[in-house]
Amino acid sequence: MNKKNKTRKVLILLVLILFGLTGCTKYLSDENNKRITNEKTGQSLPSNILCQPENKNILKIYEKYEDNLEIKIEDLPKCEKLKIYDSESYTGLWAQIFIIPLAWYIIKVGLFFKNYGLAVMAVGILIRIIIMPLTIKTLKQSENMKKATPEIQRLEEKYKNKTESDAMMQKSQEMMLIYKKYNVSPIGSCLQSFLQLPIFLAFLEAINRVPAIFESSLWKFQLGTTPFKGISGGNYWYLLLVFLIILTTYLSFKFNATSTGGPEQEKQMKFMTNFMLIFISIASFSLPSAIALYWVVTSGFSVVQNIIIKKSLKE
């Protein structure tokens, strides 16, 4: 178990170092350090955008607060002219390796479909398909862990009141033997989550920093508008978007969860699941529609994918 905890700490540290070297979306703010928002959509306006806004009113806002920008508006390309590698603008490792290529690809797919909403959903699903081998491996590990759980619980009971170093060392050795018996990797169950985190954040960054995406619409949804702003404006179709976010998130937790611990761990997992569901439900009202559509489609795809994979593993 010590080896597993050390591995997790190393992975967390690597992720933190990656984000520390890069930087995230930054937002326009006024002289009182209050975020500048698009009054029509409710969206906070990023200050480190990758390309020029096409909406004249939004462009005027950026020109007004140009001192807050890392790069002058006139030095940024039109969104459809964004290059996959641009050494003259954002030079950070995070932006150059992840965000700009993802933004470029979303733009190209959007120009192909003639709709950025479809592009966001299509690229989100493509990313899920690309990491599918890792998903299959992770689910295999989860199934193996389920088989090993009874023996692990007996081992925990055996060493329940033993705190001596020799006993802990013996427990660790017996635990590794159980892992070997059931072909369980100490990092197998958490590797996918750590790899998905930077991909997910990079995708959100790419969406956030391309003004052309938020200036577009898909069906009843303006991609930059938050459900709260849409509902306040009388467009109750945004309630459907909120409902789909909550539903797909719930189903994702339900069908993707793997229970491999004792009663106490199950209780903790249930608490965290309920907390995250409540948090995401509240946050869904303030997500721009482009990000909400991405969330709904990828969560739904993940549920269907995992059901099919788990069924195939049991056969």
Secondary structure, DSSP 4 states (H G I P E B T S, - for coil): -HHHHHHHHHHHHHHHHHHHTT----B-B-TTSPBPB-TTT-PBPBSS-SSB--SHHHHHHHHHTGGG-SS-GGGSPBGGG--SS-TTS---HHIIIIIHHHHHHHHHHHHHHT-HHHHHHHHHHHHHHHTHHHHHHHHHHHHHHHHHHHHHHHHHHHTTT--SHHHHHHHHHHHHHHHHHTT--TTHHHHHHHHHHHHHHHHHHHHHT-HHHHT-EETTEETT--HHHHHHTT-THHHHHHHHHHHHHHHHHHHH----S-HHHHHHHHHHHHHHHHHHHHHGGGS-HHHHHHHHHHHHHHHHHHHHHHHHHH-
